[in-house]
Structures are given as C-alpha cells and as structure tokens.
Amino acid sequence: MTTRSTIMDTNSFRAEHAEALRPEIRQLTDKRDRILGESYRLFYRNPVHLVKGKGQYLWDAEGRKYLDVYNNVASIGHCHPAVVEAVSQQMQQLNTHTRYLHENILNYTESILATTPAEIDRAMYMCTGSEANDLAIRVAKSFSGGSGIIVTQEAYHGTSELTSGASPALGSGQALAPTTRVVPAPDFYRLTPNDPGQWFANEIQKQIDDMKQNGIKFAGFLADSIFSSDGVLPNPPGFLKAAIDVVHQNGGIFIADEVQPGFARTGDTFWGFARHGVVPDIITTGKPMGNGIPVSALFAKSDVLASFSDHIPYFNTFGGNPVSMAAAQAVLKVIQEENLQEHSRVMGARLLEELRALQQKYRCVGDVRGAGLFIGFELVTDPETKQPNKALALDLIERLRDQGILTSVAGPYGNVLKLRPPLAFQAADIDWLVGGLDRALEQLCA
C-alpha cells in the first residue's frame, strides 16, 4: 500500500489521469516515469509544461499565459532582470567555494544581518532550506545537550535524514525520529481557546514533559511562523510569544524556519517571526533568498552557534559561493529599493478583502486568513460544522488551472488553497484571481 503525503500527493498527477492527456504531454510524463525516481510528483491531473517566466506570469510550451499564485521560489518575480544581471556578471568573473577570500559573502552578510534582531549576529550558508534546517537541528542539539525537537502536526522542514524526521507532512510512509514530538497546529478557525498564546504554550509544555518521562532531553522548537503546511495559520499576531518563553524556560532554543514567511512575504514585517514579537535563537531560510538560484542560510545568536562552531568545522562546497551571494544581494536590494514589504502588505490586504467578499457569497468558503501576500482560502462542506472539503478544493484548483491560474493546497485535510504569489503581484492580478475563483465557485458550489 502506498502512503500518501499531505504535501506531495494531495494535488498531484497520477497514472489514472494519463489517458486524458494530449499526446505531447503524455510523452513527457511517460518519459519521466521511465527515467526519474518513483518519488517525484507533478502538480495537476493535466500537468503544466512551462517554458518561460516573467514577474508573476508563466507561459507554457503552446504560448498560453498563466498567473502564478503559488511560487515563493521566484520571490521577487520570475527572471527578475536585477538577479539575471548580477548572476551573469559574477559568473563571468569567478565562482568557487568559500575557502578562499571573497567580498560577496561578507557584503551580503552585513546587509542581511541588518534586517535581523541585534542578537542575531552570525551567518552560515548552504544551498537548500533542508540543509539549513539540518544544521540548525545539529546546533540545537549541541547547545542544549539534548536531542528532542518539537514541531507542529503538519510541519514540513526538509528532506534530509534529520529534517524529514521532523516533517510530519511527508506522511506516515516517512517515520518521524523517535526524539521528535508533535504539537497540534494553531488552527484558531476550529480551536477557540480564551487565550490562544497560553493554549499553544501549554501544548509545547506537554510535549517537553513527555520527553522527560521518556528520557529525552529537550533541544528545541522548530516552526514556520505562518504555519503554511498546517494550512496557513498566521493569526493572531503575538500568540507565539508565550510558547517561545516556555521553550527557553526549559533550556531549548527556537528555530524560526523563514523559508516561507521571510523576505517581506507577510507584509507587516520583513521576517515572519517578527509579527509575534519574538527573537529566535536561529533563523533559517532558503528558496526566496536567491529568487531561483539555490542558496540558503542559517543566522544565529553567537553564543548559540558557538556551542557547535567552536568544536566542529563546517564546510559546504557551494554554500555561499560568489554567484549565489550575488543573486541573494540582488534580491535583497530589490526588496528594499522597490519597497516590496509595503507592497506585500497593501496588495495582500486588498486581496484579502476581495476574497472575504467571496466568503460572504459562497457557503463553501469557510475561512479566509493571511498576512501580506500569503493567504489561506479554506473550503468546507458546511460553514457551521466546518467540515473540511478536500474534494472541492482539488476540483477548484483544477478549474483555476483551466483559467490560467496556478496554485495548490495545504493543511492536514488538503482543503486550504495556498495563495502565495511572487511579490511582483499587482492590483490587476487580483481581478484575474478573484474573477477566476468566482466563476469556478459558482459552478462548483451551486
């Protein structure tokens, strides 16, 4: 029996869809089956063959234009000319590993640390978010002397041995590490505690106590502050603070996985965790940092990092190379010079308002929530019972795909549309997206 992963298999092409494909698409899917590993997945029942991107738009092999409402890899927009130029220029000069002196890694570090809390004063570089979180877990273990890591019930933090063992969203086919403990997601659409912050802090404490009873010393809490894989759960701002206080009171550290909420995405703040008024011990990031160039980082408090770095040398051949650093510097410069954090806040608020109008119109839309250009659009069978409607969500994203709108689903029930466009998203795109949703919902929710 094949176990389905909530993030890999919910919206995916499967063998039973092949007969309906056009011959040229079927040829590509068949070739993938022959020569790529069985673990790979494609989006959609009718996969999209993309060949070009610019800003918030993509084009397929037949020249059809799509609106990208999912991609935070190209965080400032596909093929942004500033990144293309920076990478091209540096590639023509030098690209090598970090055991030689080079200004790019130092200049970028100074620039990015200027955006973090003052306590965060050290940086290390990798190529992927998985690598960054893997190293962060190693540092947490070194600093605390423990091994226990706490994550939320639908968290995704990477694909390495350590990070997959702390990623419940990969499904039951991927066993969690015996030292991993899971807390309920802060789904305050369904949960209604009097004090959300204290409720979540209590859940953290329960798992720390369980570790103690089983001879496991607590090392840290690893969380994406917008809880994107849990279904996009950003609010209320500040609810995380009590939980982080509990983490520190028990000798652990807080690792803020900012791969999804970071780099101006949430609008209110540059880093997602800052919406909660907390200072992490470690920040990890990846995809949006290089706008398509593989680069990731770990930013840490010097005393936390010293417990690891004073004893264990670390080397990553491609982490922090001059070309990747040129890309990262260009991304940061564009975010700052084009005021994309404010743009994300304003566009996100406008989009949220339009989506909430659809919520009033259609009973199948249970909840709309978000921060900046990161919004969860939840589908239900009944707004009173809040029964998740996964089938509707999957049909809806297929209808949107037919209208040239690309997105996907998230959450433990697979019923939340994850609306996370590149920061190049504009007011006219709101009309395209909301209009497409309106037409599809009219057909599906009648």
BELBELLIN-V35224 format. One line per field, one symbol per residue. phi: phi as a letter, one per 40 degrees, with the letter a starting at -180 (. if undefined). A space follows every 50 residues. Layout:
BEGIN
phi->???
END
This chain:
BEGIN
phi->.cccccbbbcbacbdcccccccdccccccccddcbbccccbbcgcbdcbc baaagcbbbcccgccbccbbcbcccchcfddccdccccccccbaaacccb cacdccccdcccccccddccbbbbbbbbcdcccdcccccdccccgbbcbb bccbcbbibcdccccbbdccgccbccccccbbbdcccccbcbccbdccdc cccccdccccddcbgbccbibbaccbfccchgbcbcdgccdcccccdccb gcbbbccbdcccfgdcgcacbdcccbgbbccbbbaadccbfhccaaabba cccccddcccbbcbabdccgcdccccccccccccdcccfcccdccccccc cdcccccccccbccccabaiafcabbbcbbcacccgccbcdcdccccccc dccgbbaabagcbgbbcccacdccdbdccccccccccdccccccbc
END
